[in-house]
Amino acid sequence: MDLAEIFPPFGLRITCGPLELRCARETDVPIATRLASRGIYEPGELPFLRRWAEAAEQELALNTAQFYWRTFADFRKDDWHLVFLVSHEGTPVGVQDASAKDFVHVRSIITGSWLSREFQGRGIGTLMRQAICAFGLDELGADEMISGYMVGNAASAGVSRKVGYEPNGQIRGLHPDGDRVRVEQRVRLVPQNFVRPPWPVKVEGADEFRAFIGL
Ligand SMILES: CC(C)(COP(=O)(O)OP(=O)(O)OC[C@H]1O[C@@H](n2cnc3c(N)ncnc32)[C@H](O)[C@@H]1OP(=O)(O)O)[C@@H](O)C(=O)NCCC(=O)NCCS
C-alpha cells in the first residue's frame, strides 16, 4: 500500500502554470527549514502571530518536523489542516496552508502562506493564493475563503486585493513581543469575486481527498 492510500492528503497535487503545491511530508522538513532560515521578512518586521521563523536552524527544523507530524496525527474530518510545499518552475519557494473545521457543513477554509525572501515580489504569492482558492472553491465547494494579515503588510494585502478578497473585520491582540498591540486585518473571498489565475488549476487526488473528509 502507498502512504497516499492510507492518508489521502499525501496524494494531493495542485498545479497552475509554473506552480506546484503538494502536501508536505516529513522528507520536506529540511527543504522548508532551509527556505525559512534564509529569511521570510526584514529584521524588525513580523507578519506572523509568533516569532517561529527566527529560531536557530536546528531548532526550527525540529519545530517544523513536529508541526508537520502534528498536522498528520491530528487530521480529522471535522478539523483538518493541510500544509503544502510550493515549488515554482521546479524550485521549492515556500509554504501554503489551508485548514477548516466542520467543513462539510460550514464550507469555510482559512489559508496562510509564506515565501522565502528571494522569491517574494514576483507574483508567486498571488499565484499560490489563486491555486489554493481554486482548490477550495471549485474542488471542495467552499462558500468562502478566509485570510488575514497584520495591518501594514503591503504584500499580503496586495495578494488579497488582487485575488478578490474583501475586508472582514479587524482583530486586536497582544504583539508577540508583549509590549504593544498588533492589529490583524481579516479578509474574505466569496466565489463570485474570485479573480482566477492565468493558467488552469489542475488537482490530482481530489476524489480521494473529498471522500476522506466526508464530502
Ligand atoms: C505575503 C507574500 C506571500 C506575498 O507574495 P509575493 O509573491 O511577495 O506577492 P506578489 O508578488 O504576488 O504581490 C502581490 C501584490 O502586492 C504588491 N506587493 C508585493 N510586495 C509588496 C511590498 N513589499 N510593498 C508593497 N506592495 C507589495 C505587489 O505589487 C502586487 O500587486 P501589483 O501586482 O498590483 O503590483 C510574501 O511576500 C511573503 O511571504 N511575505 C512574508 C510572509 C508573509 O507576510 N506571509 C503572509 C502572512 S499573512
The ligand as an SDF file (V2000), in Angstrom:
LIG
                    3D

 48 50  0  0  0  0  0  0  0  0999 V2000
    2.8550   37.8000    1.5140 C   0  0  0  0  0  0  0  0  0  0  0  0
    3.5470   37.0500    0.3920 C   0  0  0  0  0  0  0  0  0  0  0  0
    3.1390   35.5590    0.4160 C   0  0  0  0  0  0  0  0  0  0  0  0
    3.0910   37.7010   -0.9350 C   0  0  0  0  0  0  0  0  0  0  0  0
    3.6990   37.0700   -2.0140 O   0  0  0  0  0  0  0  0  0  0  0  0
    4.5330   37.8700   -3.0960 P   0  0  0  0  0  0  0  0  0  0  0  0
    4.9040   36.9100   -4.1850 O   0  0  0  0  0  0  0  0  0  0  0  0
    5.6360   38.5950   -2.4330 O   0  0  0  0  0  0  0  0  0  0  0  0
    3.4570   38.9260   -3.6270 O   0  0  0  0  0  0  0  0  0  0  0  0
    3.1420   39.2880   -5.1420 P   0  0  0  0  0  0  0  0  0  0  0  0
    4.4300   39.4840   -5.8950 O   0  0  0  0  0  0  0  0  0  0  0  0
    2.1940   38.2810   -5.7040 O   0  0  0  0  0  0  0  0  0  0  0  0
    2.4550   40.7110   -4.9780 O   0  0  0  0  0  0  0  0  0  0  0  0
    1.0740   40.9070   -4.7900 C   0  0  0  0  0  0  0  0  0  0  0  0
    0.7630   42.3800   -4.8360 C   0  0  0  0  0  0  0  0  0  0  0  0
    1.2810   43.0420   -3.6830 O   0  0  0  0  0  0  0  0  0  0  0  0
    2.1890   44.0540   -4.0660 C   0  0  0  0  0  0  0  0  0  0  0  0
    3.3810   43.9540   -3.2270 N   0  0  0  0  0  0  0  0  0  0  0  0
    4.2110   42.9090   -3.1270 C   0  0  0  0  0  0  0  0  0  0  0  0
    5.2010   43.1730   -2.2490 N   0  0  0  0  0  0  0  0  0  0  0  0
    4.9770   44.4270   -1.8210 C   0  0  0  0  0  0  0  0  0  0  0  0
    5.6530   45.2930   -0.9240 C   0  0  0  0  0  0  0  0  0  0  0  0
    6.7380   44.8700   -0.2590 N   0  0  0  0  0  0  0  0  0  0  0  0
    5.1700   46.5220   -0.7390 N   0  0  0  0  0  0  0  0  0  0  0  0
    4.0690   46.9560   -1.3960 C   0  0  0  0  0  0  0  0  0  0  0  0
    3.3700   46.1760   -2.2500 N   0  0  0  0  0  0  0  0  0  0  0  0
    3.8330   44.9390   -2.4640 C   0  0  0  0  0  0  0  0  0  0  0  0
    2.5910   43.7230   -5.4720 C   0  0  0  0  0  0  0  0  0  0  0  0
    2.9870   44.8930   -6.1240 O   0  0  0  0  0  0  0  0  0  0  0  0
    1.3880   43.0740   -6.0360 C   0  0  0  0  0  0  0  0  0  0  0  0
    0.4470   43.9990   -6.5240 O   0  0  0  0  0  0  0  0  0  0  0  0
    0.5480   44.5520   -8.0310 P   0  0  0  0  0  0  0  0  0  0  0  0
    0.6530   43.3590   -8.9240 O   0  0  0  0  0  0  0  0  0  0  0  0
   -0.7220   45.2960   -8.1540 O   0  0  0  0  0  0  0  0  0  0  0  0
    1.7550   45.3850   -8.1180 O   0  0  0  0  0  0  0  0  0  0  0  0
    5.1020   37.1480    0.5030 C   0  0  0  0  0  0  0  0  0  0  0  0
    5.5000   38.4710    0.2770 O   0  0  0  0  0  0  0  0  0  0  0  0
    5.6210   36.6860    1.8560 C   0  0  0  0  0  0  0  0  0  0  0  0
    5.8610   35.5090    2.0420 O   0  0  0  0  0  0  0  0  0  0  0  0
    5.8250   37.6420    2.8020 N   0  0  0  0  0  0  0  0  0  0  0  0
    6.3400   37.3250    4.1210 C   0  0  0  0  0  0  0  0  0  0  0  0
    5.4320   36.3950    4.9130 C   0  0  0  0  0  0  0  0  0  0  0  0
    4.0370   36.9190    4.9740 C   0  0  0  0  0  0  0  0  0  0  0  0
    3.7920   38.1100    5.0920 O   0  0  0  0  0  0  0  0  0  0  0  0
    3.1000   35.9950    4.8550 N   0  0  0  0  0  0  0  0  0  0  0  0
    1.6860   36.3120    4.9290 C   0  0  0  0  0  0  0  0  0  0  0  0
    1.3080   36.3700    6.3590 C   0  0  0  0  0  0  0  0  0  0  0  0
   -0.3610   36.9110    6.4710 S   0  0  0  0  0  0  0  0  0  0  0  0
  1  2  1  0
  2  3  1  0
  2  4  1  0
  2 36  1  0
  4  5  1  0
  5  6  1  0
  6  7  2  0
  6  8  1  0
  6  9  1  0
  9 10  1  0
 10 11  2  0
 10 12  1  0
 10 13  1  0
 13 14  1  0
 14 15  1  0
 15 16  1  0
 15 30  1  0
 16 17  1  0
 17 18  1  0
 17 28  1  0
 18 19  1  0
 18 27  1  0
 19 20  2  0
 20 21  1  0
 21 22  1  0
 21 27  2  0
 22 23  1  0
 22 24  2  0
 24 25  1  0
 25 26  2  0
 26 27  1  0
 28 29  1  0
 28 30  1  0
 30 31  1  0
 31 32  1  0
 32 33  2  0
 32 34  1  0
 32 35  1  0
 36 37  1  0
 36 38  1  0
 38 39  2  0
 38 40  1  0
 40 41  1  0
 41 42  1  0
 42 43  1  0
 43 44  2  0
 43 45  1  0
 45 46  1  0
 46 47  1  0
 47 48  1  0
M  END
$$$$
